Amino acid sequence: MTGTGFKCPICSKSVASDEMEMHFIMCLSKPRLSYNDDVLSKDAGECVICLEELLQGDTIARLPCLCIYHKSCIDSCLLLKGHFAHFG
């Protein structure tokens, strides 16, 4: 890219120089793991993050590998660590 911008080392997008700081903040604060959130239709064992039961009606996060956790547990992990190490 020319001297007026840069290529982000995190997401590889081209970003204008005057947007660099905001882009880094947004890019670094975004979870790098995508998941679907859902409401659990039946009890499903234990959340291995908090070790509490996954109960019918709980809001869950379903990862691409189909593992499920409490949504709040996944969000806390992502907020604290910026990434998710698979527990299962």
C-alpha positions as CSV (number, residue, x, y, z in Angstrom):
1,M,0.0,0.0,0.0
2,T,1.1,3.6,-0.5
3,G,2.4,5.9,2.2
4,T,-1.1,7.1,3.0
5,G,-2.3,3.8,4.5
6,F,-1.3,0.4,5.7
7,K,-2.3,-3.3,5.6
8,C,-3.5,-4.4,9.0
9,P,-1.4,-7.3,10.3
10,I,-4.4,-8.8,12.1
11,C,-7.2,-8.8,9.5
12,S,-5.2,-8.0,6.3
13,K,-7.5,-5.1,5.4
14,S,-6.1,-2.0,3.8
15,V,-6.8,1.0,6.1
16,A,-6.2,4.7,5.7
17,S,-3.6,6.2,7.9
18,D,-6.1,8.5,9.7
19,E,-8.2,5.5,10.6
20,M,-5.3,3.3,11.8
21,E,-5.7,3.8,15.6
22,M,-9.5,3.2,15.6
23,H,-9.1,0.2,13.3
24,F,-6.5,-1.4,15.6
25,I,-8.8,-0.9,18.6
26,M,-11.8,-2.5,16.7
27,C,-9.7,-5.3,15.2
28,L,-8.0,-6.2,18.5
29,S,-11.2,-6.1,20.6
30,K,-13.2,-8.3,18.2
31,P,-13.5,-11.9,19.1
32,R,-11.5,-14.0,16.7
33,L,-13.9,-16.9,17.1
34,S,-17.3,-17.0,15.6
35,Y,-20.1,-18.9,17.2
36,N,-23.9,-19.1,17.0
37,D,-25.9,-18.2,20.1
38,D,-29.1,-20.0,20.9
39,V,-31.4,-20.9,23.8
40,L,-31.0,-24.4,25.0
41,S,-34.0,-26.6,24.4
42,K,-33.1,-29.3,26.9
43,D,-30.5,-29.8,29.7
44,A,-27.1,-30.6,28.1
45,G,-24.5,-31.5,30.8
46,E,-21.9,-29.2,32.1
47,C,-20.3,-26.0,30.9
48,V,-16.5,-26.8,31.1
49,I,-15.7,-23.1,31.6
50,C,-17.7,-22.4,34.7
51,L,-18.5,-26.1,35.7
52,E,-22.2,-25.3,36.1
53,E,-25.0,-27.2,34.4
54,L,-26.2,-26.2,31.0
55,L,-30.0,-26.0,31.6
56,Q,-33.0,-25.7,29.4
57,G,-33.6,-22.1,28.7
58,D,-29.9,-21.0,29.2
59,T,-28.4,-18.8,26.4
60,I,-25.6,-20.8,24.9
61,A,-22.8,-20.4,22.4
62,R,-22.4,-23.2,19.9
63,L,-18.9,-23.3,18.4
64,P,-18.2,-24.5,14.8
65,C,-17.0,-27.8,16.4
66,L,-20.6,-28.1,17.9
67,C,-19.3,-27.8,21.5
68,I,-21.6,-25.7,23.6
69,Y,-21.0,-23.3,26.6
70,H,-22.8,-20.6,28.4
71,K,-22.7,-17.6,26.1
72,S,-21.6,-15.4,29.0
73,C,-18.7,-17.8,29.7
74,I,-17.5,-17.6,26.1
75,D,-17.9,-13.9,26.0
76,S,-15.9,-13.5,29.3
77,C,-13.1,-15.7,27.9
78,L,-12.9,-13.8,24.7
79,L,-13.0,-10.4,26.5
80,L,-10.2,-11.4,29.0
81,K,-7.9,-13.3,26.6
82,G,-8.8,-12.1,23.2
83,H,-9.0,-15.7,21.9
84,F,-10.4,-19.0,22.9
85,A,-8.4,-22.1,23.7
86,H,-10.6,-25.2,23.2
87,F,-11.4,-26.8,26.5
88,G,-13.0,-30.0,25.2
